Structure formats: C-alpha cells, structure tokens
Amino acid sequence: MSAARPGERLLDLVDVMARLRAECAWTRGQTHDSLGRYLLEETYETLEALDAGDSDLLREELGDLLMQVVFHAAVAADTGEGWDVDDVAAGITDKLVRRNPHVFADGDARTPEEIDAAWQAVKAQEKRASGRTGDSPLEGIARDLPALATARKVLDRVPDLDTSGDDVGSRLLQLVAEARAQGVDAEEALRRAVRSRLG
C-alpha cells in the first residue's frame, strides 16, 4: 500500500532499523565490514530481477537493497562516524540538484547528450574541488566492479584506448569496445546470453 505522501514509508524503515539496532543482538552486532557481502548479494539479486523482467520481484529486491543503505547509515550513526541516514539523503539530493542545472538552475542542456555532458562537467569540477586530479582513468572506478563493467567505464573515459592484441584479455576488451559502440552494456549482454542458454 502506498503512503499518503511519497517517501513517508522510508521513515518507517528508519524507525524499524533503529529498533532492531537497539533490541536485536544480531542486528546490533553488525558492522560495515560484516554487512559488505550482503550489499553485494542484494545488488546482484536486484540485477537478476531486472533481467527477469519481474516487476514485483524488482520491487522486493530494491527494498532489500534500500535496507542495506539504511542499515549502513544506522551503523555509522551508532558508532559515532559523524553521519546518518539524513546525511546520506542530503548528500545525494544536493548532488542531483548540482548536477542537473537544466532543471534546478539556469542550465540550457536539452538533449540527453547535452544533459550527460553537463553532468560530467559538474562532476569534473567537484573532483577538482575535492583535490582529486582525475589523472587516472581508473580514478573513482570501484575496485571490485566486474571486469567488463570496468572496461566499459575506462572506454567511456578513454574512447581511443588501444584495444589491439590477440590475447584473450585484448579480445575481450575489443568486444567491450564493440558493444559500447553499439550502445550495448557488455556485462548485461553476457549475463543475458548465459541465462538464455540455461533455459
């Protein structure tokens, strides 16, 4: 059942998590490290629901993923890390407003390509302001991101990257570049191809 105002039930989730942290020994004993594997599992289960095209399952898996976000925020608040769920929400809200000046300010981007370019320009400004140089095409790419997704992100940043070579790694990189040129996500395409052959 939907809340009277979108987002109201998020507060219920925050309250439930606070009570679990206070009254449940298992929940109270969790740390960022101990929860890490669950975050990864829930992410992949959400992707699986997307691949299946099952809207009800997707809703459920997104709930599990959201719970992980609220859980980590509760751990941070309880252990005195200086932030909580409101800081997480404020951070992403501020970022969305900053990076979409065509909606929230006087930006003039209209097409998806112009909007993406404006987003990337603001993101680059933020990196410079934070002291990150952006000198490496790997900067800001998660270390544990799957290899095909990593290759796609690097190719997005360095589209003229040399992909030549006959070894398996080079051929895979060439396929990622080919998929990128066709607007196809190589990671998703491979996952779907494997699943389709398993029935």
C-alpha positions as CSV (number, residue, x, y, z in Angstrom):
1,M,0.0,0.0,0.0
2,S,1.4,3.4,-1.0
3,A,1.9,6.1,1.6
4,A,-0.2,9.3,1.5
5,R,3.0,11.2,0.6
6,P,5.8,9.6,-1.4
7,G,8.7,8.8,0.9
8,E,6.6,8.5,4.2
9,R,7.3,4.8,4.5
10,L,11.0,5.4,4.3
11,L,10.7,7.0,7.8
12,D,9.1,3.7,9.0
13,L,12.1,1.8,7.7
14,V,14.4,4.1,9.5
15,D,12.4,3.6,12.7
16,V,12.3,-0.2,12.3
17,M,16.1,-0.3,11.8
18,A,16.6,1.9,14.9
19,R,14.6,-0.5,17.0
20,L,16.4,-3.5,15.6
21,R,19.7,-1.9,16.4
22,A,18.5,-1.3,19.9
23,E,16.8,-4.6,20.6
24,C,18.2,-7.3,18.3
25,A,21.6,-8.7,19.2
26,W,22.4,-9.8,15.7
27,T,21.5,-6.5,14.1
28,R,23.3,-4.6,16.8
29,G,26.4,-6.6,16.3
30,Q,26.8,-5.8,12.6
31,T,29.5,-3.6,11.2
32,H,30.2,-2.1,7.7
33,D,32.6,-5.0,7.1
34,S,30.2,-7.7,8.2
35,L,27.4,-6.2,6.0
36,G,29.6,-5.8,2.9
37,R,28.8,-9.2,1.4
38,Y,25.0,-8.6,1.9
39,L,25.2,-5.3,0.0
40,L,26.9,-7.1,-2.9
41,E,24.4,-10.0,-2.8
42,E,21.4,-7.7,-2.8
43,T,22.9,-5.7,-5.7
44,Y,23.2,-8.8,-7.8
45,E,19.8,-10.1,-6.8
46,T,18.3,-6.7,-7.9
47,L,20.1,-7.1,-11.3
48,E,18.7,-10.6,-11.6
49,A,15.1,-9.3,-11.0
50,L,15.8,-6.7,-13.7
51,D,16.9,-9.3,-16.2
52,A,13.9,-11.4,-15.4
53,G,11.6,-8.5,-16.1
54,D,9.6,-9.3,-13.0
55,S,8.3,-6.0,-11.6
56,D,7.1,-7.5,-8.2
57,L,10.4,-9.2,-7.7
58,L,12.3,-6.0,-8.6
59,R,10.2,-4.1,-6.0
60,E,11.1,-6.7,-3.4
61,E,14.8,-6.7,-4.3
62,L,15.0,-2.9,-4.3
63,G,13.6,-3.0,-0.8
64,D,16.3,-5.4,0.3
65,L,18.9,-3.1,-1.3
66,L,17.4,0.0,0.4
67,M,17.5,-1.8,3.7
68,Q,21.3,-2.2,3.2
69,V,21.6,1.6,2.7
70,V,19.6,2.3,5.9
71,F,21.5,-0.4,7.8
72,H,24.9,1.1,6.9
73,A,23.7,4.6,7.9
74,A,22.4,3.2,11.2
75,V,25.8,1.6,11.9
76,A,27.6,4.9,11.1
77,A,25.3,6.8,13.4
78,D,25.6,4.3,16.3
79,T,29.4,4.1,16.1
80,G,29.9,7.9,16.0
81,E,31.2,8.2,12.4
82,G,29.6,11.6,12.1
83,W,26.9,10.8,9.6
84,D,23.5,9.1,9.5
85,V,20.7,8.4,7.0
86,D,19.7,12.0,6.7
87,D,23.3,12.9,5.7
88,V,23.2,10.1,3.1
89,A,19.9,11.5,1.7
90,A,21.1,15.1,1.9
91,G,24.3,14.2,0.0
92,I,22.6,12.5,-2.9
93,T,19.8,15.2,-3.0
94,D,22.4,18.0,-3.2
95,K,24.4,16.1,-5.9
96,L,21.3,15.6,-8.0
97,V,20.4,19.3,-7.8
98,R,24.0,20.4,-8.6
99,R,24.4,18.0,-11.5
100,N,21.1,18.9,-13.1
101,P,21.3,22.7,-13.7
102,H,18.9,22.3,-16.7
103,V,16.2,21.5,-14.1
104,F,17.3,23.3,-10.9
105,A,19.2,26.3,-12.2
106,D,19.8,28.2,-15.4
107,G,21.4,25.4,-17.4
108,D,20.4,25.1,-21.1
109,A,21.0,21.4,-21.8
110,R,18.1,19.8,-23.5
111,T,19.1,16.6,-25.3
112,P,20.2,13.5,-23.4
113,E,23.7,14.0,-24.8
114,E,23.8,17.7,-23.6
115,I,22.5,16.7,-20.2
116,D,25.1,14.0,-19.9
117,A,27.9,16.4,-20.9
118,A,26.7,18.9,-18.4
119,W,26.6,16.2,-15.7
120,Q,30.2,15.2,-16.5
121,A,31.3,18.8,-16.4
122,V,29.9,19.4,-13.0
123,K,31.3,16.1,-11.8
124,A,34.8,17.1,-13.0
125,Q,34.5,20.4,-11.2
126,E,33.6,18.5,-8.0
127,K,36.6,16.2,-8.4
128,R,39.0,19.2,-8.8
129,A,37.4,21.0,-5.8
130,S,37.9,17.9,-3.7
131,G,41.6,17.6,-4.6
132,R,41.1,14.5,-6.8
133,T,43.0,15.1,-10.0
134,G,41.3,12.7,-12.4
135,D,44.7,12.0,-13.9
136,S,44.0,8.2,-14.0
137,P,41.1,6.8,-16.0
138,L,40.7,4.3,-13.1
139,E,40.1,7.0,-10.5
140,G,36.7,6.7,-9.0
141,I,36.0,3.3,-10.5
142,A,35.2,0.7,-7.8
143,R,38.0,-1.8,-7.4
144,D,35.5,-4.7,-7.1
145,L,33.5,-3.8,-10.2
146,P,33.3,-6.7,-12.6
147,A,35.9,-6.6,-15.3
148,L,33.6,-6.0,-18.2
149,A,31.9,-3.1,-16.4
150,T,35.4,-1.7,-15.5
151,A,36.4,-1.9,-19.2
152,R,33.3,-0.1,-20.2
153,K,33.9,2.7,-17.7
154,V,37.5,3.1,-18.8
155,L,36.5,3.2,-22.5
156,D,33.9,5.9,-21.7
157,R,36.8,8.0,-20.3
158,V,39.4,7.0,-22.9
159,P,37.4,6.2,-26.0
160,D,40.6,6.0,-28.2
161,L,42.2,3.4,-25.8
162,D,44.4,0.9,-27.7
163,T,42.4,-2.4,-27.7
164,S,44.7,-4.3,-30.2
165,G,46.1,-7.7,-29.4
166,D,45.3,-11.4,-29.9
167,D,45.4,-12.5,-26.3
168,V,42.1,-13.3,-24.6
169,G,42.1,-10.1,-22.5
170,S,42.6,-7.9,-25.5
171,R,39.9,-9.7,-27.5
172,L,37.5,-9.2,-24.5
173,L,38.4,-5.5,-24.4
174,Q,37.7,-5.3,-28.2
175,L,34.3,-6.9,-27.6
176,V,33.5,-4.4,-24.9
177,A,34.5,-1.6,-27.2
178,E,32.3,-3.0,-30.0
179,A,29.4,-3.4,-27.5
180,R,29.9,0.2,-26.3
181,A,29.9,1.5,-30.0
182,Q,26.5,-0.3,-30.4
183,G,25.1,1.2,-27.2
184,V,25.1,-2.3,-25.5
185,D,26.2,-3.0,-22.0
186,A,28.7,-5.9,-22.4
187,E,28.2,-7.1,-18.8
188,E,24.4,-7.2,-19.1
189,A,24.6,-8.8,-22.6
190,L,26.9,-11.6,-21.4
191,R,24.7,-12.3,-18.4
192,R,21.6,-12.5,-20.5
193,A,23.3,-14.7,-23.1
194,V,24.4,-17.2,-20.4
195,R,20.9,-17.3,-18.8
196,S,19.1,-17.7,-22.1
197,R,21.2,-20.8,-22.8
198,L,20.4,-22.3,-19.5
199,G,16.7,-22.0,-20.1
